[in-house]
Amino acid sequence: MQNYSNFLIKSSYIYIIIPYFIFFFGWLKPLYALIMTVVIVYALLVIFRELTLSGTEDVTASTEDVQSPLQNKKIVLILVILILWAACTGMGGFGYQNGDYHQRNALLKNLIDQPYPVIYAPEYVSNNSIQNIRKDFHGSLALVYYFAFYLLPALFGKFLGWRAANTISFGYGLIGVLIAAAWIFKLAGRLSVRLTLLLVFFSGMDFVGYIILKLKIPAWTEHIEWWAVFWQYSSNTTLLFWVPHQGISAWILTSLLMNEALIRRSNRHVAFITAIGAFWSVWVCVGLLPFMISSILINRKKLGEVFTFQNVIAASLIVLLFALFYMSQIGGIQKMWLWQYINIYEARQSFLLFYLLEFVLLSAVCFDKTRNLWWWTAVVSLMLLPLYRIGVINDFVMRVSIPSLFVIMFYAGNSLINPSCNKLKKVAIFVIIALGALTPTTEIYRSLTRYKITPLRLERVQELASVPNSYNYFGYTDSVFFEYIAKRNKYNK
């Protein structure tokens, strides 16, 4: 079913890239906006034309399977599971909104109310104690963050209001979840309710770690991801409930890259796929880099394919543009090695348990001699990430790990649905995943017990600058980006 496969690939690119066009014409001077738009559109046209000419093998299901009544019932059940999951996340006000939504709601409100580029009046800075501002800076601050997920809802909100923006936010998030699930089915070669449940309930064994270290059973509404204190590898449900923009983009881009490397056996788009994550999440983009390198090594006989327009020109311009944008940030983010912020000997129990319960046990059980470089890239990445810390709550470990965890999840799921897989191995994988599923269960239970079906009232949305640790949303207007590349408004003339 080549048409299905091509449709999924094209939908994924369009989903990820739509916010870029809003950013180009909202933030950049007209000439730069035009150049970036032409470059991205041309790159997409090249990719789509190649798909049409070369075709791509679809291994999802046979035509007969898709048309069978049983398969249709399976599709309906899968859709129900995913819609119910999304309806508990807090996206668009559906379900309980966890702590991070104080910042997300304020961000969306600013993107709706403020002209683009979003630059705050000087009194906004003086009226709110934003931390880490340079002593020699007395100008206006700008919004500098990876807010791709919120731009399309904000655009609708400018014309239709706050409630409409939240509705679009939920719909945009749901579509992203459906695309991510479709990728799992394509890569696995079949539609599967079990794989759908795996997407929802995949997690490390946080519940077990919590009990071992704290010697008590956590409350069912407790957020238990921080059981190891200094590190967190988030469950899929935690990602969707707390940082949907990072989870969704990571799942889709990792799938695109996996499809390019392992199914299409091509290097023609690998850098472009990695680069278009830049506006969705810096951390996800960093997490994709090792897989981009692995993809090139796997298809090293086609090394010349790396030098395409989309890889060299389009990817480079995207990375350069957003590097300059993010370099405007206020800064002051903590960066240090593991041994610089904890006594490793004293923390050895939680450190070793973190490795063991979050991925080592599952990786060991799933291992077989057929595992390729992608598998090893995921395992090695997860081994190395806890050694370095960036951010007050260690965003580096939490978010750079998302692509690697997705790869581990995919291989674990593939083992579960593979008829030739050893039964004892399947039982071990199932037990580990079942114990891990207690984490997303607590997240879902908390949402259900505090469920709301409407967005927070606009007048109750906090000012972004008043939300704790929100300084990483702001940047200086005397930077290269805002001095030479960004459009002017009344606060950065």
Secondary structure, 3 states (H helix, E strand, C coil): CHHHHHHHHHHHHHHHHHHHHHHHHHHECHHHHHHHHHHHHHHHHHHHHHHHHHCCCCCCCCHHHHHCHHHHHHHHHHHHHHHHHHCCCCHHHCCCCCCCHHHHHHHHHHHHHCCCCCECCHHHHHHCCCCCCCCCCCCCEEECCCCHHHHHHHHHHHHHCHHHHHHHHHHHHHHHHHHHHHHHHHHHCCCCHHHHHHHHHCCCCHHHHHHHHHCCCCCCCCCCCCCCCCCCCCCHHHHHHHCHHHHHHHHHHHHHHHHHHHHCCCCCCHHHHHHCCCCCCHHHHHHHHHHHHHHHHHCHHHHHHHCCHHHHHHHHHHHHHHHHHHCCECCCCCEEEHHHHCCCCCCHHHHHHHHHHHHHHHHHHHCCCCCCHHHHHHHHHHHHHHHEEECCCCHHHHHHCHHHHHHHHHHHHHHHHCCCCCHHHHHHHHHHHHHHCHHHHHHHHHHHHCCCCCCCCHHHCCCHHHCCCHHHHEEECCCHHHHHHECCCCCCC
